[in-house]
Amino acid sequence: MRRLNGTILRIVLATCISLGLSGIAWAEEETLANHPNPRNPWPTLVQQAETLGLPTDFLKHIDPAFVNITFEDLRTYAAEYHPEDHRMILNMRLSFNEAGGALADLARMTHHDLALLYHELLHAYLDYLYADQQLTPLTTEDKQVLDFANSQMACHYRFVRINPIRQLKGATELRFLSDQDSWEVINETWAVFVGWVLWTKLELFDGNLSDSTWTPALIEQWTNRLEKAVESGELLGYYEPDDPEERKVARKRFIAPSNGLTPQDVEYLLTKVLHELAPLVEASKTVFKTYQTGLEPPPACQ
């Protein structure tokens, strides 16, 4: 009887262990299916974004191994991007279970956090465009964005007016920016706009972008929100001066409205990066054209 009971006990234990291991395997398969691989989160990020109707075309152009995504308990900023080693640092709250191991499910992120993520993804895209072209072959569309960015940095984001005191929009100072500062200005200006676009679309469509259709009423709401954002200075870029002495005075220098986004910037970002439809692009360009008529012109580069 003891031998029989022992045999039964071994069978029961083996069955339990087998079921337990199967449960672990199923859990691992579910985790791999739904959450990014910490060592290479890019493919899953793109897949989740596509499922949610978020922009993915420009993300698909980036080599999955190019960007190194890490998580830290950031204090000063919600996220950081370091082009010198292609490293994107996100706040811990954007990680799965806030544990810092992998990117959280995009479907569970707030609209604000998705906008923040896309702000950083735009940094990654621009970094990729400017990387060694022998290592990162570009598409025709990528080259067009790169050429346009270079033309804007040669003048519009090089010889600029800044707002030393951001609240005083009319008080400006002229600056001729270094290569590094000009690069940062266009990065931040474009990324701020891309983040705003994502947040606003998510708000207007209640987070459901997979079935989003622009109607005249929604474009009117978009236009009203964009006008307010432009008027308030919400979409103005900035740079952190590379001059150590100037950094002692101000950590950030905000660009004056005269050197903010241009209608051409808006067109390139909405069409070639985010692939928005023509009615939305035209409505957005009109907002910036109208706003610029009341501004002092940007300083001449000559």
C-alpha positions in Angstrom: 0.0 0.0 0.0 2.8 2.3 0.8 4.5 1.6 -2.5 1.2 2.2 -4.3 0.6 5.4 -2.4 4.2 6.5 -3.2 3.7 5.8 -6.9 0.4 7.8 -6.9 2.2 10.6 -5.0 4.9 10.8 -7.6 2.4 10.9 -10.4 0.5 13.7 -8.7 3.6 15.7 -8.1 4.8 15.2 -11.6 1.4 16.3 -13.0 1.5 19.4 -10.8 5.0 20.3 -11.8 4.1 19.8 -15.5 1.0 22.0 -15.2 3.1 24.6 -13.3 5.7 24.7 -16.0 3.1 24.9 -18.7 1.5 27.8 -16.9 4.9 29.6 -16.8 5.4 28.9 -20.5 2.0 30.3 -21.3 2.7 33.3 -19.2 6.0 33.9 -21.0 4.4 33.5 -24.4 1.7 36.0 -23.4 4.4 38.4 -22.1 6.4 38.1 -25.3 3.3 38.7 -27.4 2.1 41.8 -25.5 5.2 43.5 -24.1 8.4 44.6 -25.7 11.6 42.7 -25.4 13.8 44.8 -23.0 16.8 44.1 -25.3 15.0 45.0 -28.5 11.7 46.8 -27.8 11.4 48.5 -31.2 9.5 45.8 -33.2 6.9 45.4 -30.5 6.6 49.2 -30.0 5.9 49.6 -33.8 3.4 46.7 -33.7 1.5 48.1 -30.8 1.5 51.6 -32.3 0.1 50.3 -35.6 -2.7 48.4 -33.8 -3.7 51.6 -32.0 -3.7 53.7 -35.2 -0.7 55.7 -34.1 1.9 56.9 -36.7 4.4 54.2 -37.6 5.8 55.0 -41.0 8.8 57.0 -39.8 9.4 54.5 -37.0 9.7 51.7 -39.6 12.5 53.6 -41.3 14.7 53.4 -38.2 16.9 50.4 -37.7 15.4 48.5 -34.7 18.9 48.2 -33.2 19.7 51.9 -33.5 18.0 53.3 -30.4 18.8 52.1 -26.9 15.7 52.6 -24.6 16.3 52.8 -20.9 14.4 53.9 -17.8 15.3 56.1 -14.9 13.6 57.8 -12.1 14.0 61.2 -13.8 13.7 64.4 -11.7 14.1 67.3 -14.0 12.5 66.1 -17.3 10.0 63.4 -18.0 12.3 62.0 -20.7 15.7 62.6 -22.3 17.4 61.8 -25.6 21.2 61.5 -26.0 22.2 61.4 -29.6 25.9 60.8 -28.8 25.0 57.2 -27.9 21.4 57.0 -29.4 20.0 56.6 -26.0 16.4 57.4 -25.1 15.8 57.7 -21.3 12.2 57.5 -20.2 10.6 58.0 -16.8 10.0 54.8 -14.9 6.3 55.3 -15.2 6.5 54.5 -18.9 7.9 51.1 -18.1 6.0 47.8 -17.7 4.7 47.7 -14.1 7.0 50.8 -13.5 9.8 48.3 -12.9 12.2 49.7 -15.5 12.6 46.5 -17.4 10.5 47.0 -20.6 8.3 49.6 -22.2 4.7 49.6 -20.9 1.8 48.6 -23.1 1.0 51.6 -25.3 -2.7 50.8 -24.9 -2.4 51.5 -21.2 -0.6 54.8 -21.5 -2.3 58.1 -21.0 -2.7 60.5 -23.9 0.0 62.7 -22.2 2.4 59.8 -22.0 1.9 58.8 -25.6 2.5 62.4 -26.6 5.7 62.4 -24.5 6.8 59.2 -26.1 6.3 60.5 -29.6 8.2 63.6 -28.7 11.2 61.4 -28.0 10.6 59.2 -31.0 10.9 62.3 -33.2 14.3 62.9 -31.6 15.3 59.4 -32.4 14.1 59.8 -36.0 16.2 63.0 -36.5 19.1 61.4 -34.9 18.8 58.5 -37.3 18.7 60.8 -40.3 21.9 62.4 -39.2 23.8 59.2 -38.4 26.5 57.7 -40.6 24.7 57.2 -43.9 26.8 54.2 -44.8 25.3 52.5 -41.8 21.8 53.9 -42.1 20.6 54.0 -45.7 17.7 56.5 -46.1 14.6 56.3 -48.1 13.7 59.1 -50.6 11.3 60.5 -48.1 13.9 60.5 -45.3 16.3 62.3 -47.6 13.7 65.0 -48.3 13.2 65.5 -44.5 16.9 65.6 -44.0 17.5 68.2 -46.8 14.7 70.3 -45.4 16.0 70.2 -41.9 19.5 71.2 -43.1 18.0 74.2 -45.0 16.1 75.3 -41.9 19.2 75.0 -39.7 21.2 77.0 -42.2 19.1 80.1 -41.5 15.8 80.0 -39.7 17.1 78.1 -36.7 20.6 79.6 -36.9 20.2 83.4 -36.7 17.3 83.7 -34.3 15.5 85.9 -31.8 15.0 84.5 -28.3 12.8 85.5 -25.4 15.2 86.0 -22.5 12.1 86.3 -20.3 9.5 84.0 -21.8 6.5 85.8 -20.4 7.5 89.0 -22.2 7.0 88.0 -25.8 7.9 91.4 -27.2 11.3 91.5 -25.4 13.7 89.7 -27.7 17.4 89.4 -28.3 19.4 88.3 -31.3 21.5 85.2 -31.3 23.7 83.5 -33.9 23.6 79.9 -32.7 26.3 77.2 -32.8 25.8 74.0 -34.7 24.8 72.2 -31.5 22.3 74.9 -30.4 20.8 75.1 -33.8 20.4 71.3 -33.9 18.7 71.4 -30.5 16.3 74.1 -31.5 15.0 72.3 -34.5 14.9 69.1 -32.6 12.8 70.6 -29.7 10.6 72.7 -32.0 9.7 69.8 -34.2 9.3 67.3 -31.3 7.1 69.7 -29.4 4.8 70.0 -32.4 4.7 66.2 -33.0 3.9 65.5 -29.4 1.1 68.1 -29.5 -0.3 66.6 -32.7 -0.5 63.2 -31.0 -2.0 64.4 -27.8 -4.6 66.5 -29.7 -5.7 63.7 -32.0 -6.0 61.3 -29.1 -8.2 63.9 -27.3 -10.4 64.6 -30.3 -10.9 60.9 -31.1 -11.2 59.7 -27.5 -8.1 57.6 -27.9 -9.5 55.6 -30.8 -7.2 56.5 -33.8 -7.6 53.2 -35.6 -11.0 54.3 -37.0 -10.4 58.0 -37.0 -11.9 60.0 -39.9 -11.4 63.8 -40.2 -14.8 65.5 -40.6 -15.2 69.3 -41.1 -16.4 69.6 -37.5 -13.3 67.9 -36.1 -11.0 69.9 -38.3 -12.6 73.0 -37.0 -12.0 71.8 -33.4 -8.4 71.0 -34.4 -7.9 74.5 -35.8 -9.3 76.2 -32.7 -7.0 74.2 -30.5 -4.0 74.9 -32.7 -4.7 78.6 -32.8 -4.7 78.7 -29.0 -1.5 76.7 -28.8 0.3 79.0 -31.2 -1.0 82.1 -29.5 0.1 80.9 -26.1 3.6 80.0 -27.2 3.0 76.4 -26.3 4.7 75.2 -29.5 7.8 77.3 -29.3 11.1 75.4 -29.1 14.1 76.0 -27.0 17.8 75.1 -26.5 20.1 74.6 -23.6 23.1 76.9 -24.4 26.4 75.0 -25.1 28.2 78.0 -23.6 28.8 77.2 -19.9 28.7 80.9 -18.9 25.3 81.4 -20.5 24.0 78.2 -18.9 24.7 79.9 -15.5 22.3 82.6 -16.5 19.5 80.4 -18.0 19.3 76.7 -18.4 16.9 77.1 -21.3 16.6 79.7 -24.0 13.2 79.8 -25.6 12.9 80.9 -29.2 10.9 84.0 -30.0 7.7 83.6 -32.2 9.5 85.0 -35.2 11.7 81.9 -35.3 9.1 79.4 -34.3 7.5 76.8 -36.6 7.0 77.9 -40.2 4.1 76.7 -42.4 6.8 74.7 -44.3 7.9 73.0 -41.1 4.3 72.1 -40.4 3.7 70.7 -43.9 6.8 68.5 -43.8 6.0 67.1 -40.3 2.4 66.4 -41.1 2.9 64.9 -44.5 6.3 63.2 -44.6 6.6 62.2 -41.0 3.0 61.7 -39.7 1.3 61.2 -43.0 -1.8 63.2 -42.2 -4.4 64.0 -44.9 -4.4 67.1 -47.0 -7.4 68.9 -45.4 -5.7 68.8 -42.0 -2.4 69.9 -43.4 -3.9 72.9 -45.2 -5.9 73.9 -42.2 -2.7 73.8 -40.0 -0.6 75.7 -42.5 -3.3 78.4 -42.6 -3.1 78.8 -38.8 0.6 79.5 -39.0 0.5 81.7 -42.0 -2.2 83.8 -40.4 -0.3 84.0 -37.1 3.0 85.0 -38.9 1.3 88.0 -40.6 1.2 89.8 -37.2 4.8 89.0 -36.2 8.1 90.8 -36.9 9.9 88.9 -39.6 12.8 86.6 -38.6 16.3 88.2 -38.8 17.9 88.0 -42.2 20.7 85.5 -42.5 22.9 87.7 -44.7 
